[in-house]
Amino acid sequence: MVIVEVSLLSGFVLAPGSKMLLERRTIVKKLEVKPGVVYIYLEKLNDETQTFILQLEQVIQIKNLKPASIKVYNYYQPGGLKIPSYSGTGS
């Protein structure tokens, strides 16, 4: 199992419609939403490119946003998957 860990920007939450769209994807086994982070559990990865679109809602106005990060790792061996992390402030 592979986990995509998406840290949310401060002051933002996952839009309810985005959660439903992600859960309908066949590759997504489970979706877990916690304050400030979304965990997307995938059965496995293959050579196909996967794109996940998360719609966020801003609930608090924050000045000087710090970058959020995205990490991809193996559930059973968190340090073993060599996929670079991504961080950014979005647009």
C-alpha positions, 0 to 999 in steps of 0.5 A: 500500500502507498500513502500520499500525504498532503499537508494543507496550507494554513487556513485551508480545509479540503472541500467536501466535494473534493473528498467525494471525487477522490473516494470514487477513484478506483486506485484510492483504497481509503481517504483520511482527512485530519486537521491540516493533512489529507492521507490518500491510501493507494493499493499500489503504484505502477508506471502510469501517471496519476493526477489528484486534484484537491479542491480546498476552501479557505476558512481563515485568512493567513498572511505570509503562507508557508509552503505545504508539502506532499510526501509519497511513501510505502505504508509498510516501509516509510523510508524505502520509497524513493519519490521526491517530496513536493512543497509549494504555496499553491496558486 
